[in-house]
Structures are given as C-alpha cells and as structure tokens.
Amino acid sequence: MAGFAYPRSSLLRMGCTIYTAVHDPGYEGQPTYLMHVLNPIIIYKDARIAQIVYIECNKVNGEYEGIYNEKIK
C-alpha cells in the first residue's frame, strides 16, 4: 500500500493548506507535513486537518528501507 495525504476542504476554506509527500510502501512511523498558513486561524488539538488515500501497489521494487523507518530502529 502507498498513501497520499490531502488537506481537508475545511482547512482550505480557512486560508490554510498542507504540503505532503507520498507514504511509500513499507513505511511505518509518524507522517510529517508542512502547514502553510495564509490567514490567522486556531487549530485545536486532535483537529482533523488531512485525509490519507491509500492505494494498492501491484508492482513494487521493494519496501521503504530508509533511515526514517521506525521498524528499523
């Protein structure tokens, strides 16, 4: 599985967006995003700011084995 994260439309309506990257197959850990705030807003703890869409990968050259993978540590 691979994942793509997108900002929620309510976040966009408030004048804020996030920049994301692909969650590679095999990656385990906390995702990291960059938030770009164009309008002063208040974001509460545990607020839903993004949604992740997962897709099944039929052909993969291997799983993520980078240094940021928590299962390697």
PDB file of N, H, CA, C and O in Angstrom:
ATOM      1  N   MET A   1       0.835  -1.177   0.000  1.00  0.00           N
ATOM      2  CA  MET A   1       0.000   0.000   0.000  1.00  0.00           C
ATOM      3  C   MET A   1       0.881   1.241   0.000  1.00  0.00           C
ATOM      4  O   MET A   1       1.955   1.255   0.601  1.00  0.00           O
ATOM      5  N   ALA A   2       0.420   2.265  -0.671  1.00  0.00           N
ATOM      6  H   ALA A   2      -0.453   2.253  -1.159  1.00  0.00           H
ATOM      7  CA  ALA A   2       1.044   3.587  -0.645  1.00  0.00           C
ATOM      8  C   ALA A   2      -0.044   4.577  -0.258  1.00  0.00           C
ATOM      9  O   ALA A   2      -1.224   4.337  -0.512  1.00  0.00           O
ATOM     10  N   GLY A   3       0.341   5.674   0.348  1.00  0.00           N
ATOM     11  H   GLY A   3       1.300   5.869   0.555  1.00  0.00           H
ATOM     12  CA  GLY A   3      -0.647   6.646   0.791  1.00  0.00           C
ATOM     13  C   GLY A   3      -0.343   8.042   0.288  1.00  0.00           C
ATOM     14  O   GLY A   3       0.816   8.439   0.171  1.00  0.00           O
ATOM     15  N   PHE A   4      -1.400   8.778  -0.008  1.00  0.00           N
ATOM     16  H   PHE A   4      -2.342   8.454   0.086  1.00  0.00           H
ATOM     17  CA  PHE A   4      -1.298  10.174  -0.431  1.00  0.00           C
ATOM     18  C   PHE A   4      -2.163  11.002   0.511  1.00  0.00           C
ATOM     19  O   PHE A   4      -3.341  10.696   0.692  1.00  0.00           O
ATOM     20  N   ALA A   5      -1.600  12.044   1.112  1.00  0.00           N
ATOM     21  H   ALA A   5      -0.642  12.292   0.965  1.00  0.00           H
ATOM     22  CA  ALA A   5      -2.345  12.878   2.053  1.00  0.00           C
ATOM     23  C   ALA A   5      -2.768  14.172   1.370  1.00  0.00           C
ATOM     24  O   ALA A   5      -2.011  14.776   0.611  1.00  0.00           O
ATOM     25  N   TYR A   6      -4.000  14.578   1.662  1.00  0.00           N
ATOM     26  H   TYR A   6      -4.616  14.087   2.279  1.00  0.00           H
ATOM     27  CA  TYR A   6      -4.566  15.797   1.088  1.00  0.00           C
ATOM     28  C   TYR A   6      -5.169  16.642   2.203  1.00  0.00           C
ATOM     29  O   TYR A   6      -5.685  16.096   3.178  1.00  0.00           O
ATOM     30  N   PRO A   7      -5.112  17.977   2.072  1.00  0.00           N
ATOM     31  CA  PRO A   7      -5.746  18.813   3.089  1.00  0.00           C
ATOM     32  C   PRO A   7      -7.260  18.686   3.020  1.00  0.00           C
ATOM     33  O   PRO A   7      -7.820  18.493   1.941  1.00  0.00           O
ATOM     34  N   ARG A   8      -7.920  18.793   4.156  1.00  0.00           N
ATOM     35  H   ARG A   8      -7.465  18.950   5.033  1.00  0.00           H
ATOM     36  CA  ARG A   8      -9.383  18.779   4.190  1.00  0.00           C
ATOM     37  C   ARG A   8      -9.898  20.109   3.640  1.00  0.00           C
ATOM     38  O   ARG A   8      -9.238  21.139   3.776  1.00  0.00           O
ATOM     39  N   SER A   9     -11.058  20.085   3.030  1.00  0.00           N
ATOM     40  H   SER A   9     -11.595  19.248   2.919  1.00  0.00           H
ATOM     41  CA  SER A   9     -11.602  21.300   2.424  1.00  0.00           C
ATOM     42  C   SER A   9     -11.877  22.379   3.472  1.00  0.00           C
ATOM     43  O   SER A   9     -11.772  23.567   3.167  1.00  0.00           O
ATOM     44  N   SER A  10     -12.226  21.991   4.695  1.00  0.00           N
ATOM     45  H   SER A  10     -12.311  21.026   4.943  1.00  0.00           H
ATOM     46  CA  SER A  10     -12.457  22.992   5.736  1.00  0.00           C
ATOM     47  C   SER A  10     -11.168  23.744   6.069  1.00  0.00           C
ATOM     48  O   SER A  10     -11.215  24.931   6.393  1.00  0.00           O
ATOM     49  N   LEU A  11     -10.024  23.072   5.994  1.00  0.00           N
ATOM     50  H   LEU A  11      -9.987  22.108   5.730  1.00  0.00           H
ATOM     51  CA  LEU A  11      -8.743  23.728   6.221  1.00  0.00           C
ATOM     52  C   LEU A  11      -8.476  24.744   5.115  1.00  0.00           C
ATOM     53  O   LEU A  11      -8.012  25.853   5.382  1.00  0.00           O
ATOM     54  N   LEU A  12      -8.769  24.367   3.883  1.00  0.00           N
ATOM     55  H   LEU A  12      -9.147  23.467   3.666  1.00  0.00           H
ATOM     56  CA  LEU A  12      -8.570  25.275   2.754  1.00  0.00           C
ATOM     57  C   LEU A  12      -9.474  26.502   2.854  1.00  0.00           C
ATOM     58  O   LEU A  12      -9.047  27.615   2.548  1.00  0.00           O
ATOM     59  N   ARG A  13     -10.715  26.302   3.281  1.00  0.00           N
ATOM     60  H   ARG A  13     -11.062  25.398   3.530  1.00  0.00           H
ATOM     61  CA  ARG A  13     -11.654  27.430   3.416  1.00  0.00           C
ATOM     62  C   ARG A  13     -11.195  28.435   4.465  1.00  0.00           C
ATOM     63  O   ARG A  13     -11.541  29.614   4.384  1.00  0.00           O
ATOM     64  N   MET A  14     -10.417  27.980   5.452  1.00  0.00           N
ATOM     65  H   MET A  14     -10.136  27.023   5.517  1.00  0.00           H
ATOM     66  CA  MET A  14      -9.918  28.879   6.485  1.00  0.00           C
ATOM     67  C   MET A  14      -8.640  29.602   6.052  1.00  0.00           C
ATOM     68  O   MET A  14      -8.105  30.405   6.816  1.00  0.00           O
ATOM     69  N   GLY A  15      -8.146  29.335   4.858  1.00  0.00           N
ATOM     70  H   GLY A  15      -8.580  28.682   4.238  1.00  0.00           H
ATOM     71  CA  GLY A  15      -6.947  30.003   4.376  1.00  0.00           C
ATOM     72  C   GLY A  15      -5.666  29.332   4.802  1.00  0.00           C
ATOM     73  O   GLY A  15      -4.694  29.997   5.158  1.00  0.00           O
ATOM     74  N   CYS A  16      -5.665  28.008   4.767  1.00  0.00           N
ATOM     75  H   CYS A  16      -6.455  27.468   4.478  1.00  0.00           H
ATOM     76  CA  CYS A  16      -4.516  27.238   5.216  1.00  0.00           C
ATOM     77  C   CYS A  16      -4.416  25.983   4.349  1.00  0.00           C
ATOM     78  O   CYS A  16      -5.438  25.451   3.916  1.00  0.00           O
ATOM     79  N   THR A  17      -3.209  25.509   4.096  1.00  0.00           N
ATOM     80  H   THR A  17      -2.379  25.942   4.448  1.00  0.00           H
ATOM     81  CA  THR A  17      -3.043  24.267   3.347  1.00  0.00           C
ATOM     82  C   THR A  17      -1.860  23.498   3.925  1.00  0.00           C
ATOM     83  O   THR A  17      -1.125  24.013   4.767  1.00  0.00           O
ATOM     84  N   ILE A  18      -1.685  22.276   3.470  1.00  0.00           N
ATOM     85  H   ILE A  18      -2.282  21.858   2.785  1.00  0.00           H
ATOM     86  CA  ILE A  18      -0.538  21.479   3.893  1.00  0.00           C
ATOM     87  C   ILE A  18       0.177  20.932   2.662  1.00  0.00           C
ATOM     88  O   ILE A  18      -0.431  20.685   1.621  1.00  0.00           O
ATOM     89  N   TYR A  19       1.460  20.755   2.811  1.00  0.00           N
ATOM     90  H   TYR A  19       1.955  20.956   3.657  1.00  0.00           H
ATOM     91  CA  TYR A  19       2.277  20.132   1.774  1.00  0.00           C
ATOM     92  C   TYR A  19       2.685  18.756   2.287  1.00  0.00           C
ATOM     93  O   TYR A  19       3.118  18.612   3.430  1.00  0.00           O
ATOM     94  N   THR A  20       2.544  17.766   1.444  1.00  0.00           N
ATOM     95  H   THR A  20       2.193  17.884   0.516  1.00  0.00           H
ATOM     96  CA  THR A  20       2.787  16.394   1.868  1.00  0.00           C
ATOM     97  C   THR A  20       3.685  15.678   0.868  1.00  0.00           C
ATOM     98  O   THR A  20       4.086  16.239  -0.152  1.00  0.00           O
ATOM     99  N   ALA A  21       3.983  14.449   1.184  1.00  0.00           N
ATOM    100  H   ALA A  21       3.657  13.994   2.013  1.00  0.00           H
ATOM    101  CA  ALA A  21       4.744  13.586   0.280  1.00  0.00           C
ATOM    102  C   ALA A  21       4.058  12.223   0.249  1.00  0.00           C
ATOM    103  O   ALA A  21       3.130  11.974   1.018  1.00  0.00           O
ATOM    104  N   VAL A  22       4.503  11.369  -0.614  1.00  0.00           N
ATOM    105  H   VAL A  22       5.257  11.571  -1.238  1.00  0.00           H
ATOM    106  CA  VAL A  22       3.940  10.025  -0.729  1.00  0.00           C
ATOM    107  C   VAL A  22       4.401   9.196   0.470  1.00  0.00           C
ATOM    108  O   VAL A  22       5.565   9.256   0.866  1.00  0.00           O
ATOM    109  N   HIS A  23       3.483   8.429   1.036  1.00  0.00           N
ATOM    110  H   HIS A  23       2.537   8.381   0.714  1.00  0.00           H
ATOM    111  CA  HIS A  23       3.831   7.468   2.080  1.00  0.00           C
ATOM    112  C   HIS A  23       4.160   6.157   1.358  1.00  0.00           C
ATOM    113  O   HIS A  23       3.267   5.438   0.911  1.00  0.00           O
ATOM    114  N   ASP A  24       5.440   5.868   1.257  1.00  0.00           N
ATOM    115  H   ASP A  24       6.165   6.453   1.621  1.00  0.00           H
ATOM    116  CA  ASP A  24       5.913   4.722   0.485  1.00  0.00           C
ATOM    117  C   ASP A  24       5.467   3.395   1.086  1.00  0.00           C
ATOM    118  O   ASP A  24       5.261   3.298   2.295  1.00  0.00           O
ATOM    119  N   PRO A  25       5.317   2.369   0.243  1.00  0.00           N
ATOM    120  CA  PRO A  25       5.004   1.034   0.753  1.00  0.00           C
ATOM    121  C   PRO A  25       6.083   0.582   1.744  1.00  0.00           C
ATOM    122  O   PRO A  25       7.276   0.704   1.468  1.00  0.00           O
ATOM    123  N   GLY A  26       5.658   0.064   2.888  1.00  0.00           N
ATOM    124  H   GLY A  26       4.689  -0.036   3.112  1.00  0.00           H
ATOM    125  CA  GLY A  26       6.594  -0.425   3.891  1.00  0.00           C
ATOM    126  C   GLY A  26       6.978   0.595   4.940  1.00  0.00           C
ATOM    127  O   GLY A  26       7.580   0.229   5.949  1.00  0.00           O
ATOM    128  N   TYR A  27       6.649   1.872   4.738  1.00  0.00           N
ATOM    129  H   TYR A  27       6.159   2.169   3.918  1.00  0.00           H
ATOM    130  CA  TYR A  27       6.994   2.892   5.729  1.00  0.00           C
ATOM    131  C   TYR A  27       6.115   2.750   6.961  1.00  0.00           C
ATOM    132  O   TYR A  27       4.900   2.579   6.854  1.00  0.00           O
ATOM    133  N   GLU A  28       6.730   2.823   8.117  1.00  0.00           N
ATOM    134  H   GLU A  28       7.716   2.962   8.204  1.00  0.00           H
ATOM    135  CA  GLU A  28       5.999   2.818   9.380  1.00  0.00           C
ATOM    136  C   GLU A  28       6.515   3.980  10.207  1.00  0.00           C
ATOM    137  O   GLU A  28       7.725   4.169  10.336  1.00  0.00           O
ATOM    138  N   GLY A  29       5.621   4.742  10.754  1.00  0.00           N
ATOM    139  H   GLY A  29       4.639   4.589  10.648  1.00  0.00           H
ATOM    140  CA  GLY A  29       6.039   5.850  11.591  1.00  0.00           C
ATOM    141  C   GLY A  29       5.078   7.015  11.494  1.00  0.00           C
ATOM    142  O   GLY A  29       4.027   6.918  10.860  1.00  0.00           O
ATOM    143  N   GLN A  30       5.441   8.100  12.116  1.00  0.00           N
ATOM    144  H   GLN A  30       6.294   8.179  12.631  1.00  0.00           H
ATOM    145  CA  GLN A  30       4.627   9.302  12.154  1.00  0.00           C
ATOM    146  C   GLN A  30       4.838  10.091  10.862  1.00  0.00           C
ATOM    147  O   GLN A  30       5.977  10.409  10.521  1.00  0.00           O
ATOM    148  N   PRO A  31       3.770  10.411  10.139  1.00  0.00           N
ATOM    149  CA  PRO A  31       3.945  11.230   8.936  1.00  0.00           C
ATOM    150  C   PRO A  31       4.267  12.675   9.311  1.00  0.00           C
ATOM    151  O   PRO A  31       3.865  13.150  10.373  1.00  0.00           O
ATOM    152  N   THR A  32       4.981  13.357   8.450  1.00  0.00           N
ATOM    153  H   THR A  32       5.307  12.971   7.588  1.00  0.00           H
ATOM    154  CA  THR A  32       5.348  14.754   8.675  1.00  0.00           C
ATOM    155  C   THR A  32       4.849  15.592   7.510  1.00  0.00           C
ATOM    156  O   THR A  32       5.072  15.251   6.348  1.00  0.00           O
ATOM    157  N   TYR A  33       4.171  16.694   7.829  1.00  0.00           N
ATOM    158  H   TYR A  33       3.991  16.971   8.772  1.00  0.00           H
ATOM    159  CA  TYR A  33       3.644  17.597   6.800  1.00  0.00           C
ATOM    160  C   TYR A  33       4.103  19.014   7.105  1.00  0.00           C
ATOM    161  O   TYR A  33       4.494  19.324   8.230  1.00  0.00           O
ATOM    162  N   LEU A  34       4.053  19.865   6.097  1.00  0.00           N
ATOM    163  H   LEU A  34       3.735  19.613   5.183  1.00  0.00           H
ATOM    164  CA  LEU A  34       4.352  21.278   6.253  1.00  0.00           C
ATOM    165  C   LEU A  34       3.052  22.050   6.097  1.00  0.00           C
ATOM    166  O   LEU A  34       2.363  21.906   5.088  1.00  0.00           O
ATOM    167  N   MET A  35       2.711  22.867   7.086  1.00  0.00           N
ATOM    168  H   MET A  35       3.271  22.984   7.906  1.00  0.00           H
ATOM    169  CA  MET A  35       1.479  23.644   7.025  1.00  0.00           C
ATOM    170  C   MET A  35       1.801  25.079   6.613  1.00  0.00           C
ATOM    171  O   MET A  35       2.697  25.710   7.176  1.00  0.00           O
ATOM    172  N   HIS A  36       1.066  25.585   5.631  1.00  0.00           N
ATOM    173  H   HIS A  36       0.339  25.073   5.175  1.00  0.00           H
ATOM    174  CA  HIS A  36       1.229  26.951   5.136  1.00  0.00           C
ATOM    175  C   HIS A  36      -0.024  27.729   5.529  1.00  0.00           C
ATOM    176  O   HIS A  36      -1.109  27.483   5.003  1.00  0.00           O
ATOM    177  N   VAL A  37       0.137  28.670   6.460  1.00  0.00           N
ATOM    178  H   VAL A  37       1.019  28.870   6.888  1.00  0.00           H
ATOM    179  CA  VAL A  37      -0.997  29.438   6.984  1.00  0.00           C
ATOM    180  C   VAL A  37      -1.016  30.808   6.306  1.00  0.00           C
ATOM    181  O   VAL A  37      -0.074  31.589   6.446  1.00  0.00           O
ATOM    182  N   LEU A  38      -2.085  31.091   5.578  1.00  0.00           N
ATOM    183  H   LEU A  38      -2.849  30.457   5.465  1.00  0.00           H
ATOM    184  CA  LEU A  38      -2.237  32.362   4.884  1.00  0.00           C
ATOM    185  C   LEU A  38      -3.168  33.311   5.624  1.00  0.00           C
ATOM    186  O   LEU A  38      -3.225  34.497   5.299  1.00  0.00           O
ATOM    187  N   ASN A  39      -3.889  32.814   6.601  1.00  0.00           N
ATOM    188  H   ASN A  39      -3.843  31.851   6.865  1.00  0.00           H
ATOM    189  CA  ASN A  39      -4.869  33.578   7.346  1.00  0.00           C
ATOM    190  C   ASN A  39      -4.776  33.126   8.807  1.00  0.00           C
ATOM    191  O   ASN A  39      -4.770  31.922   9.064  1.00  0.00           O
ATOM    192  N   PRO A  40      -4.703  34.048   9.768  1.00  0.00           N
ATOM    193  CA  PRO A  40      -4.608  33.617  11.175  1.00  0.00           C
ATOM    194  C   PRO A  40      -5.792  32.724  11.568  1.00  0.00           C
ATOM    195  O   PRO A  40      -6.951  33.101  11.397  1.00  0.00           O
ATOM    196  N   ILE A  41      -5.484  31.548  12.092  1.00  0.00           N
ATOM    197  H   ILE A  41      -4.542  31.241  12.231  1.00  0.00           H
ATOM    198  CA  ILE A  41      -6.518  30.599  12.483  1.00  0.00           C
ATOM    199  C   ILE A  41      -6.133  29.944  13.805  1.00  0.00           C
ATOM    200  O   ILE A  41      -4.987  30.037  14.245  1.00  0.00           O
ATOM    201  N   ILE A  42      -7.082  29.296  14.421  1.00  0.00           N
ATOM    202  H   ILE A  42      -8.013  29.221  14.063  1.00  0.00           H
ATOM    203  CA  ILE A  42      -6.829  28.495  15.616  1.00  0.00           C
ATOM    204  C   ILE A  42      -7.100  27.049  15.258  1.00  0.00           C
ATOM    205  O   ILE A  42      -8.177  26.715  14.763  1.00  0.00           O
ATOM    206  N   ILE A  43      -6.119  26.187  15.508  1.00  0.00           N
ATOM    207  H   ILE A  43      -5.245  26.458  15.909  1.00  0.00           H
ATOM    208  CA  ILE A  43      -6.284  24.761  15.263  1.00  0.00           C
ATOM    209  C   ILE A  43      -6.195  24.060  16.608  1.00  0.00           C
ATOM    210  O   ILE A  43      -5.190  24.170  17.311  1.00  0.00           O
ATOM    211  N   TYR A  44      -7.236  23.348  16.957  1.00  0.00           N
ATOM    212  H   TYR A  44      -8.052  23.258  16.386  1.00  0.00           H
ATOM    213  CA  TYR A  44      -7.304  22.677  18.241  1.00  0.00           C
ATOM    214  C   TYR A  44      -6.614  21.322  18.197  1.00  0.00           C
ATOM    215  O   TYR A  44      -6.485  20.715  17.134  1.00  0.00           O
ATOM    216  N   LYS A  45      -6.176  20.860  19.348  1.00  0.00           N
ATOM    217  H   LYS A  45      -6.281  21.353  20.212  1.00  0.00           H
ATOM    218  CA  LYS A  45      -5.536  19.554  19.468  1.00  0.00           C
ATOM    219  C   LYS A  45      -6.473  18.481  18.915  1.00  0.00           C
ATOM    220  O   LYS A  45      -7.681  18.521  19.145  1.00  0.00           O
ATOM    221  N   ASP A  46      -5.913  17.541  18.198  1.00  0.00           N
ATOM    222  H   ASP A  46      -4.931  17.508  18.012  1.00  0.00           H
ATOM    223  CA  ASP A  46      -6.624  16.421  17.571  1.00  0.00           C
ATOM    224  C   ASP A  46      -7.583  16.854  16.460  1.00  0.00           C
ATOM    225  O   ASP A  46      -8.460  16.083  16.069  1.00  0.00           O
ATOM    226  N   ALA A  47      -7.427  18.065  15.954  1.00  0.00           N
ATOM    227  H   ALA A  47      -6.715  18.691  16.271  1.00  0.00           H
ATOM    228  CA  ALA A  47      -8.258  18.511  14.833  1.00  0.00           C
ATOM    229  C   ALA A  47      -7.883  17.717  13.589  1.00  0.00           C
ATOM    230  O   ALA A  47      -6.710  17.416  13.372  1.00  0.00           O
ATOM    231  N   ARG A  48      -8.867  17.381  12.782  1.00  0.00           N
ATOM    232  H   ARG A  48      -9.820  17.625  12.958  1.00  0.00           H
ATOM    233  CA  ARG A  48      -8.614  16.655  11.538  1.00  0.00           C
ATOM    234  C   ARG A  48      -8.265  17.669  10.451  1.00  0.00           C
ATOM    235  O   ARG A  48      -9.112  18.458  10.032  1.00  0.00           O
ATOM    236  N   ILE A  49      -7.017  17.643  10.001  1.00  0.00           N
ATOM    237  H   ILE A  49      -6.328  17.002  10.342  1.00  0.00           H
ATOM    238  CA  ILE A  49      -6.567  18.614   9.013  1.00  0.00           C
ATOM    239  C   ILE A  49      -6.278  17.980   7.653  1.00  0.00           C
ATOM    240  O   ILE A  49      -6.163  18.684   6.650  1.00  0.00           O
ATOM    241  N   ALA A  50      -6.160  16.662   7.619  1.00  0.00           N
ATOM    242  H   ALA A  50      -6.254  16.090   8.434  1.00  0.00           H
ATOM    243  CA  ALA A  50      -5.820  15.986   6.372  1.00  0.00           C
ATOM    244  C   ALA A  50      -6.557  14.661   6.278  1.00  0.00           C
ATOM    245  O   ALA A  50      -7.061  14.130   7.268  1.00  0.00           O
ATOM    246  N   GLN A  51      -6.603  14.148   5.068  1.00  0.00           N
ATOM    247  H   GLN A  51      -6.193  14.579   4.263  1.00  0.00           H
ATOM    248  CA  GLN A  51      -7.133  12.798   4.853  1.00  0.00           C
ATOM    249  C   GLN A  51      -6.146  12.048   3.967  1.00  0.00           C
ATOM    250  O   GLN A  51      -5.604  12.601   3.010  1.00  0.00           O
ATOM    251  N   ILE A  52      -5.926  10.797   4.299  1.00  0.00           N
ATOM    252  H   ILE A  52      -6.366  10.348   5.077  1.00  0.00           H
ATOM    253  CA  ILE A  52      -4.963   9.980   3.561  1.00  0.00           C
ATOM    254  C   ILE A  52      -5.723   8.985   2.700  1.00  0.00           C
ATOM    255  O   ILE A  52      -6.618   8.284   3.173  1.00  0.00           O
ATOM    256  N   VAL A  53      -5.351   8.938   1.433  1.00  0.00           N
ATOM    257  H   VAL A  53      -4.625   9.508   1.049  1.00  0.00           H
ATOM    258  CA  VAL A  53      -5.933   7.988   0.487  1.00  0.00           C
ATOM    259  C   VAL A  53      -4.887   6.909   0.228  1.00  0.00           C
ATOM    260  O   VAL A  53      -3.769   7.207  -0.192  1.00  0.00           O
ATOM    261  N   TYR A  54      -5.251   5.665   0.478  1.00  0.00           N
ATOM    262  H   TYR A  54      -6.160   5.422   0.819  1.00  0.00           H
ATOM    263  CA  TYR A  54      -4.340   4.540   0.264  1.00  0.00           C
ATOM    264  C   TYR A  54      -4.664   3.851  -1.045  1.00  0.00           C
ATOM    265  O   TYR A  54      -5.830   3.690  -1.408  1.00  0.00           O
ATOM    266  N   ILE A  55      -3.612   3.445  -1.752  1.00  0.00           N
ATOM    267  H   ILE A  55      -2.666   3.576  -1.458  1.00  0.00           H
ATOM    268  CA  ILE A  55      -3.795   2.683  -2.986  1.00  0.00           C
ATOM    269  C   ILE A  55      -2.965   1.405  -2.897  1.00  0.00           C
ATOM    270  O   ILE A  55      -1.916   1.366  -2.254  1.00  0.00           O
ATOM    271  N   GLU A  56      -3.458   0.377  -3.551  1.00  0.00           N
ATOM    272  H   GLU A  56      -4.311   0.409  -4.074  1.00  0.00           H
ATOM    273  CA  GLU A  56      -2.732  -0.882  -3.585  1.00  0.00           C
ATOM    274  C   GLU A  56      -1.694  -0.822  -4.699  1.00  0.00           C
ATOM    275  O   GLU A  56      -1.997  -0.414  -5.820  1.00  0.00           O
ATOM    276  N   CYS A  57      -0.488  -1.227  -4.387  1.00  0.00           N
ATOM    277  H   CYS A  57      -0.242  -1.559  -3.476  1.00  0.00           H
ATOM    278  CA  CYS A  57       0.603  -1.228  -5.368  1.00  0.00           C
ATOM    279  C   CYS A  57       0.824  -2.653  -5.841  1.00  0.00           C
ATOM    280  O   CYS A  57       1.189  -3.521  -5.047  1.00  0.00           O
ATOM    281  N   ASN A  58       0.609  -2.901  -7.117  1.00  0.00           N
ATOM    282  H   ASN A  58       0.313  -2.195  -7.762  1.00  0.00           H
ATOM    283  CA  ASN A  58       0.788  -4.244  -7.657  1.00  0.00           C
ATOM    284  C   ASN A  58       2.256  -4.576  -7.914  1.00  0.00           C
ATOM    285  O   ASN A  58       2.696  -5.691  -7.637  1.00  0.00           O
ATOM    286  N   LYS A  59       3.014  -3.620  -8.441  1.00  0.00           N
ATOM    287  H   LYS A  59       2.656  -2.713  -8.667  1.00  0.00           H
ATOM    288  CA  LYS A  59       4.426  -3.849  -8.720  1.00  0.00           C
ATOM    289  C   LYS A  59       5.247  -2.861  -7.914  1.00  0.00           C
ATOM    290  O   LYS A  59       5.142  -1.649  -8.102  1.00  0.00           O
ATOM    291  N   VAL A  60       6.070  -3.392  -7.010  1.00  0.00           N
ATOM    292  H   VAL A  60       6.156  -4.376  -6.858  1.00  0.00           H
ATOM    293  CA  VAL A  60       6.913  -2.553  -6.171  1.00  0.00           C
ATOM    294  C   VAL A  60       8.316  -3.132  -6.204  1.00  0.00           C
ATOM    295  O   VAL A  60       8.486  -4.350  -6.165  1.00  0.00           O
ATOM    296  N   ASN A  61       9.325  -2.266  -6.276  1.00  0.00           N
ATOM    297  H   ASN A  61       9.186  -1.276  -6.307  1.00  0.00           H
ATOM    298  CA  ASN A  61      10.716  -2.714  -6.302  1.00  0.00           C
ATOM    299  C   ASN A  61      11.261  -2.971  -4.904  1.00  0.00           C
ATOM    300  O   ASN A  61      12.476  -3.062  -4.730  1.00  0.00           O
ATOM    301  N   GLY A  62      10.411  -3.087  -3.928  1.00  0.00           N
ATOM    302  H   GLY A  62       9.424  -3.013  -4.070  1.00  0.00           H
ATOM    303  CA  GLY A  62      10.816  -3.283  -2.541  1.00  0.00           C
ATOM    304  C   GLY A  62      10.100  -2.290  -1.655  1.00  0.00           C
ATOM    305  O   GLY A  62       9.461  -1.353  -2.132  1.00  0.00           O
ATOM    306  N   GLU A  63      10.215  -2.506  -0.367  1.00  0.00           N
ATOM    307  H   GLU A  63      10.734  -3.267   0.021  1.00  0.00           H
ATOM    308  CA  GLU A  63       9.594  -1.609   0.582  1.00  0.00           C
ATOM    309  C   GLU A  63      10.585  -0.555   1.039  1.00  0.00           C
ATOM    310  O   GLU A  63      11.792  -0.684   0.838  1.00  0.00           O
ATOM    311  N   TYR A  64      10.051   0.497   1.660  1.00  0.00           N
ATOM    312  H   TYR A  64       9.070   0.603   1.823  1.00  0.00           H
ATOM    313  CA  TYR A  64      10.876   1.588   2.167  1.00  0.00           C
ATOM    314  C   TYR A  64      11.843   1.049   3.209  1.00  0.00           C
ATOM    315  O   TYR A  64      11.434   0.372   4.153  1.00  0.00           O
ATOM    316  N   GLU A  65      13.135   1.351   3.036  1.00  0.00           N
ATOM    317  H   GLU A  65      13.467   1.901   2.269  1.00  0.00           H
ATOM    318  CA  GLU A  65      14.162   0.902   3.971  1.00  0.00           C
ATOM    319  C   GLU A  65      15.054   2.060   4.403  1.00  0.00           C
ATOM    320  O   GLU A  65      16.205   1.849   4.784  1.00  0.00           O
ATOM    321  N   GLY A  66      14.533   3.271   4.347  1.00  0.00           N
ATOM    322  H   GLY A  66      13.597   3.443   4.038  1.00  0.00           H
ATOM    323  CA  GLY A  66      15.320   4.451   4.694  1.00  0.00           C
ATOM    324  C   GLY A  66      15.554   4.606   6.184  1.00  0.00           C
ATOM    325  O   GLY A  66      15.031   3.837   6.991  1.00  0.00           O
ATOM    326  N   ILE A  67      16.333   5.594   6.536  1.00  0.00           N
ATOM    327  H   ILE A  67      16.757   6.219   5.881  1.00  0.00           H
ATOM    328  CA  ILE A  67      16.728   5.799   7.940  1.00  0.00           C
ATOM    329  C   ILE A  67      15.574   6.304   8.793  1.00  0.00           C
ATOM    330  O   ILE A  67      15.668   6.252  10.020  1.00  0.00           O
ATOM    331  N   TYR A  68      14.488   6.792   8.195  1.00  0.00           N
ATOM    332  H   TYR A  68      14.413   6.834   7.199  1.00  0.00           H
ATOM    333  CA  TYR A  68      13.381   7.333   8.969  1.00  0.00           C
ATOM    334  C   TYR A  68      12.323   6.289   9.284  1.00  0.00           C
ATOM    335  O   TYR A  68      11.280   6.628   9.843  1.00  0.00           O
ATOM    336  N   ASN A  69      12.558   5.046   8.946  1.00  0.00           N
ATOM    337  H   ASN A  69      13.405   4.770   8.492  1.00  0.00           H
ATOM    338  CA  ASN A  69      11.594   3.994   9.216  1.00  0.00           C
ATOM    339  C   ASN A  69      11.701   3.533  10.659  1.00  0.00           C
ATOM    340  O   ASN A  69      12.772   3.107  11.091  1.00  0.00           O
ATOM    341  N   GLU A  70      10.616   3.610  11.410  1.00  0.00           N
ATOM    342  H   GLU A  70       9.746   3.957  11.060  1.00  0.00           H
ATOM    343  CA  GLU A  70      10.652   3.258  12.829  1.00  0.00           C
ATOM    344  C   GLU A  70      10.901   1.783  13.081  1.00  0.00           C
ATOM    345  O   GLU A  70      11.443   1.424  14.127  1.00  0.00           O
ATOM    346  N   LYS A  71      10.517   0.909  12.139  1.00  0.00           N
ATOM    347  H   LYS A  71      10.077   1.200  11.290  1.00  0.00           H
ATOM    348  CA  LYS A  71      10.689  -0.513  12.409  1.00  0.00           C
ATOM    349  C   LYS A  71      12.153  -0.943  12.301  1.00  0.00           C
ATOM    350  O   LYS A  71      12.501  -2.033  12.756  1.00  0.00           O
ATOM    351  N   ILE A  72      13.018  -0.116  11.712  1.00  0.00           N
ATOM    352  H   ILE A  72      12.736   0.769  11.342  1.00  0.00           H
ATOM    353  CA  ILE A  72      14.444  -0.434  11.606  1.00  0.00           C
ATOM    354  C   ILE A  72      15.167  -0.086  12.894  1.00  0.00           C
ATOM    355  O   ILE A  72      16.163  -0.723  13.236  1.00  0.00           O
ATOM    356  N   LYS A  73      14.675   0.927  13.619  1.00  0.00           N
ATOM    357  H   LYS A  73      13.866   1.445  13.341  1.00  0.00           H
ATOM    358  CA  LYS A  73      15.364   1.412  14.822  1.00  0.00           C
ATOM    359  C   LYS A  73      15.323   0.405  15.936  1.00  0.00           C
ATOM    360  O   LYS A  73      15.856   0.657  17.016  1.00  0.00           O
TER     361      LYS A  73
END
